[in-house]
Amino acid sequence: MLKYKLLISFSICFLLGFHFAEAQAVQSGQLIAADSVKGHKVMIIPFDQNNYFSDADPELAEKNEKQVTDISRLFRYGLNYNISARVIYTNPAHNILTDTTLASVKDLSMIYASVKYQFEKPMDVNNADTTSKIIQQPDLFGNGGTPEPEEKREKVFKKKDEAEVKSEKYLNAVVMYPDIFLDLQKKYGTDLFLFINQFELVTNYNHCLDRSANYFERKVVVHYSVYDVNGSQLQGGAHKVTFSSGQTNVDEIIATQFPIIAAYLSNTIDLLTAVPEKSKSK
């Protein structure tokens, strides 16, 4: 327990320092220009609270002596802090959630109003085999459109194929007004945009990890999309981490599980922005 407290304290100090440095660069919602820093500048866009789903919040609220509504807020900020802290190692980043200027609050609302969400196959601009075909199947919580009739699905897929397709889908943020990216670049100097589209915290009661303690498998699933300043989508998918339902301390979950997700997303950005070897040699 002591190591978790030390880890959490260190993380808070680091993140506060990061936020202070970032705040110094903000002048009425404006950040330093993109050409004044090296590499790409990434805007991290948090998930809309309407896209937060959890079956564990009542239990976590009781264990942590908090209101149920506090849990989603803690996870939202905790995830965003972890992603920002990790991305900034290799690319300048702007966390619009923690930018408290009136302009940024308005811009975040504008971003949410400019996208719609739909389930699609994962895509990667660097992988020609991936496509962005829409899969009209609901997730565990009923989102994602109307499923095809059972008779039609049975003709197309075997049962095991069906399961594979369901596991591949992710909730994509489809930008209806691509011009918003140019506006955001002018204000914040960002040319890459990492959307966190949906957060799921699900308990698998069919997988018991410890029958004596009644612990089950839990997983956090984060759906994301990456766009460039021209409005082209570069990647989209979902990443998950699993842990025991015996881990009920919210700070501990944020300190141990969220860095794994943040590392994956940061690596995704790095791969998208990597300069090809041929270009480096020129």
C-alpha positions as CSV (number, residue, x, y, z in Angstrom):
1,M,0.0,0.0,0.0
2,L,2.9,2.4,0.8
3,K,4.3,1.9,-2.7
4,Y,1.0,2.9,-4.2
5,K,0.8,6.0,-2.0
6,L,4.3,7.0,-3.1
7,L,3.5,6.3,-6.7
8,I,0.4,8.4,-6.6
9,S,2.1,11.3,-4.8
10,F,4.9,11.3,-7.3
11,S,2.4,11.2,-10.2
12,I,0.4,14.1,-8.7
13,C,3.6,16.2,-8.3
14,F,4.7,15.5,-11.8
15,L,1.3,16.2,-13.3
16,L,0.9,19.4,-11.4
17,G,4.3,20.6,-12.6
18,F,3.3,19.6,-16.1
19,H,0.0,21.5,-15.9
20,F,1.8,24.6,-14.4
21,A,4.3,24.6,-17.3
22,E,1.5,24.2,-19.8
23,A,-0.6,26.9,-18.2
24,Q,2.3,29.3,-18.5
25,A,2.2,28.9,-22.3
26,V,-1.5,29.6,-22.5
27,Q,-2.6,33.2,-23.1
28,S,-6.3,33.5,-23.3
29,G,-6.7,30.1,-24.8
30,Q,-3.8,30.3,-27.1
31,L,-0.6,28.2,-27.0
32,I,2.8,28.7,-28.6
33,A,2.9,28.3,-32.3
34,A,3.6,24.8,-33.8
35,D,6.8,25.9,-35.5
36,S,8.3,27.1,-32.2
37,V,8.7,23.4,-31.0
38,K,10.1,20.4,-32.7
39,G,7.9,17.5,-33.9
40,H,4.2,17.3,-33.8
41,K,1.9,18.8,-31.2
42,V,-0.9,16.6,-30.0
43,M,-4.2,17.7,-28.6
44,I,-5.7,15.2,-26.2
45,I,-9.5,15.2,-26.3
46,P,-11.2,13.4,-23.4
47,F,-14.2,11.2,-23.7
48,D,-17.6,12.8,-23.4
49,Q,-19.2,11.9,-20.1
50,N,-22.1,10.4,-22.1
51,N,-19.7,7.8,-23.4
52,Y,-18.7,6.5,-20.0
53,F,-20.0,3.1,-19.1
54,S,-19.3,1.2,-15.9
55,D,-21.0,-1.6,-13.9
56,A,-18.6,-1.2,-11.0
57,D,-19.2,2.5,-9.9
58,P,-21.6,1.7,-7.0
59,E,-19.1,-0.7,-5.5
60,L,-16.1,1.6,-6.1
61,A,-18.0,4.6,-4.6
62,E,-18.8,2.6,-1.4
63,K,-15.2,1.3,-1.1
64,N,-13.7,4.7,-1.6
65,E,-16.3,6.6,0.4
66,K,-17.3,8.8,-2.5
67,Q,-20.4,9.6,-4.5
68,V,-21.2,7.4,-7.5
69,T,-20.9,10.4,-9.8
70,D,-17.4,11.1,-8.5
71,I,-16.0,7.9,-9.9
72,S,-16.4,8.8,-13.6
73,R,-14.9,12.2,-13.0
74,L,-11.8,10.7,-11.3
75,F,-11.3,8.2,-14.1
76,R,-11.8,10.9,-16.8
77,Y,-9.2,13.2,-15.3
78,G,-6.9,10.3,-14.3
79,L,-6.8,8.9,-17.7
80,N,-6.2,12.2,-19.4
81,Y,-3.4,13.1,-17.0
82,N,-1.7,9.8,-17.7
83,I,-2.0,10.1,-21.4
84,S,-0.7,13.7,-21.4
85,A,2.3,12.8,-19.2
86,R,3.3,9.9,-21.4
87,V,2.8,11.6,-24.8
88,I,4.8,14.7,-23.8
89,Y,7.9,12.6,-23.5
90,T,8.2,12.5,-27.3
91,N,5.8,15.1,-28.6
92,P,4.5,18.4,-27.2
93,A,1.0,18.0,-26.0
94,H,-2.0,20.1,-25.0
95,N,-4.5,18.7,-22.6
96,I,-7.7,20.6,-23.4
97,L,-9.5,19.1,-20.4
98,T,-7.2,20.9,-17.9
99,D,-7.0,24.1,-19.9
100,T,-9.4,26.2,-17.8
101,T,-9.6,29.2,-20.1
102,L,-13.1,30.1,-21.3
103,A,-12.0,29.6,-24.9
104,S,-10.9,26.0,-24.3
105,V,-14.1,25.1,-22.5
106,K,-16.0,26.5,-25.5
107,D,-13.7,24.7,-28.0
108,L,-14.2,21.3,-26.2
109,S,-18.0,21.7,-26.5
110,M,-17.5,22.6,-30.1
111,I,-15.5,19.5,-30.8
112,Y,-18.1,17.3,-29.2
113,A,-20.8,18.9,-31.3
114,S,-18.7,18.3,-34.5
115,V,-18.5,14.5,-34.2
116,K,-20.8,11.5,-34.3
117,Y,-19.9,8.1,-32.9
118,Q,-20.3,4.8,-34.8
119,F,-18.8,1.3,-34.5
120,E,-16.3,0.4,-37.1
121,K,-13.4,-2.0,-37.7
122,P,-10.1,-0.8,-36.4
123,M,-8.0,1.1,-38.9
124,D,-4.4,2.2,-39.4
125,V,-3.2,4.4,-42.2
126,N,0.1,2.5,-42.2
127,N,-1.7,-0.8,-42.7
128,A,-3.3,-1.2,-46.1
129,D,-5.2,-4.3,-44.9
130,T,-7.3,-2.3,-42.4
131,T,-10.5,-0.6,-43.5
132,S,-13.1,1.5,-41.8
133,K,-16.2,-0.5,-42.5
134,I,-19.1,0.1,-40.1
135,I,-20.2,-2.8,-38.0
136,Q,-23.8,-2.2,-36.9
137,Q,-23.7,-4.2,-33.7
138,P,-24.4,-2.9,-30.2
139,D,-21.8,-3.1,-27.5
140,L,-22.5,-4.5,-24.0
141,F,-24.3,-1.3,-23.1
142,G,-26.6,-1.2,-26.2
143,N,-24.7,1.5,-28.3
144,G,-23.8,1.2,-31.9
145,G,-26.9,1.0,-34.0
146,T,-29.4,-1.7,-34.8
147,P,-28.0,-5.3,-35.2
148,E,-28.7,-7.2,-38.4
149,P,-31.4,-9.9,-38.2
150,E,-30.2,-13.1,-36.7
151,E,-31.1,-15.1,-39.8
152,K,-29.0,-12.9,-42.1
153,R,-26.0,-13.0,-39.7
154,E,-26.0,-16.8,-39.6
155,K,-25.8,-16.9,-43.3
156,V,-22.7,-14.7,-43.3
157,F,-20.8,-15.8,-40.2
158,K,-20.2,-18.9,-38.2
159,K,-20.6,-18.4,-34.5
160,K,-16.8,-18.2,-33.9
161,D,-16.5,-15.7,-36.7
162,E,-19.2,-13.6,-35.2
163,A,-17.3,-13.4,-31.9
164,E,-14.1,-12.4,-33.7
165,V,-15.9,-9.5,-35.5
166,K,-17.5,-8.3,-32.3
167,S,-14.1,-8.2,-30.6
168,E,-12.6,-6.1,-33.4
169,K,-15.1,-3.3,-33.4
170,Y,-14.4,0.0,-31.7
171,L,-16.4,3.2,-31.3
172,N,-15.0,5.7,-33.8
173,A,-15.3,9.5,-33.6
174,V,-16.4,10.5,-37.1
175,V,-15.7,14.2,-37.6
176,M,-18.5,15.9,-39.5
177,Y,-16.8,19.3,-39.9
178,P,-13.1,18.7,-40.6
179,D,-12.5,22.5,-40.7
180,I,-12.4,22.5,-36.9
181,F,-8.9,21.1,-37.0
182,L,-7.5,24.1,-38.8
183,D,-9.2,26.4,-36.3
184,L,-7.8,24.4,-33.4
185,Q,-4.3,24.5,-35.0
186,K,-4.5,28.3,-35.2
187,K,-5.4,28.6,-31.5
188,Y,-3.3,25.9,-29.9
189,G,-0.6,25.0,-32.5
190,T,-1.7,21.4,-32.6
191,D,-1.5,19.3,-35.7
192,L,-2.4,15.8,-34.4
193,F,-5.6,15.1,-32.4
194,L,-6.1,12.1,-30.2
195,F,-9.7,11.5,-29.4
196,I,-10.7,9.3,-26.4
197,N,-14.1,8.2,-27.6
198,Q,-15.4,5.9,-25.0
199,F,-14.5,4.5,-21.6
200,E,-15.8,1.1,-20.4
201,L,-15.3,-0.6,-17.1
202,V,-16.8,-4.1,-17.2
203,T,-16.8,-7.0,-14.8
204,N,-16.7,-10.5,-16.2
205,Y,-18.7,-12.5,-13.7
206,N,-18.1,-15.7,-15.8
207,H,-14.4,-15.5,-15.0
208,C,-13.7,-15.9,-11.3
209,L,-10.1,-15.2,-10.4
210,D,-10.4,-16.2,-6.7
211,R,-13.4,-18.1,-5.5
212,S,-12.5,-17.8,-1.9
213,A,-12.5,-14.0,-2.1
214,N,-15.2,-13.8,-4.8
215,Y,-12.9,-11.8,-7.1
216,F,-13.7,-11.6,-10.8
217,E,-12.0,-10.3,-13.9
218,R,-12.5,-6.6,-14.7
219,K,-11.4,-4.8,-17.8
220,V,-11.1,-1.2,-18.8
221,V,-11.6,-0.6,-22.5
222,V,-10.6,2.7,-24.1
223,H,-11.8,3.5,-27.6
224,Y,-9.7,6.1,-29.5
225,S,-9.2,7.8,-32.9
226,V,-6.3,9.9,-34.2
227,Y,-6.7,12.6,-36.8
228,D,-4.3,15.0,-38.5
229,V,-4.8,18.7,-39.1
230,N,-6.2,18.0,-42.6
231,G,-9.1,16.0,-41.1
232,S,-7.7,12.6,-42.3
233,Q,-8.1,9.8,-39.8
234,L,-4.8,8.0,-39.2
235,Q,-5.8,5.4,-36.7
236,G,-8.7,4.1,-34.7
237,G,-9.2,1.2,-32.3
238,A,-9.7,0.1,-28.7
239,H,-7.2,-1.0,-26.1
240,K,-8.0,-2.9,-22.9
241,V,-6.3,-3.8,-19.6
242,T,-7.6,-6.5,-17.3
243,F,-7.3,-6.7,-13.5
244,S,-9.0,-8.2,-10.5
245,S,-12.2,-6.9,-9.0
246,G,-10.4,-7.1,-5.7
247,Q,-8.6,-3.9,-6.8
248,T,-11.1,-1.4,-5.6
249,N,-9.0,1.7,-4.6
250,V,-9.7,4.2,-7.4
251,D,-6.3,5.9,-7.0
252,E,-4.6,2.5,-7.2
253,I,-6.5,1.6,-10.4
254,I,-5.5,5.0,-11.9
255,A,-1.8,4.5,-10.8
256,T,-1.4,0.9,-12.0
257,Q,-3.7,0.4,-15.0
258,F,-4.0,3.7,-16.7
259,P,-0.2,4.1,-17.4
260,I,-0.5,0.9,-19.5
261,I,-3.2,2.4,-21.6
262,A,-1.3,5.7,-21.8
263,A,1.9,3.9,-23.0
264,Y,0.0,2.1,-25.7
265,L,-1.6,5.4,-27.0
266,S,1.7,7.2,-26.8
267,N,3.4,4.5,-28.8
268,T,0.6,4.7,-31.3
269,I,1.4,8.4,-31.8
270,D,5.1,7.7,-32.0
271,L,4.6,5.1,-34.8
272,L,2.3,7.5,-36.7
273,T,4.9,10.4,-36.5
274,A,8.0,8.3,-37.0
275,V,10.2,9.5,-39.9
276,P,10.9,6.6,-42.3
277,E,14.5,5.5,-42.4
278,K,15.0,6.6,-46.0
279,S,13.9,10.1,-45.1
280,K,16.4,10.2,-42.1
281,S,19.3,9.3,-44.4
282,K,18.7,12.2,-46.8
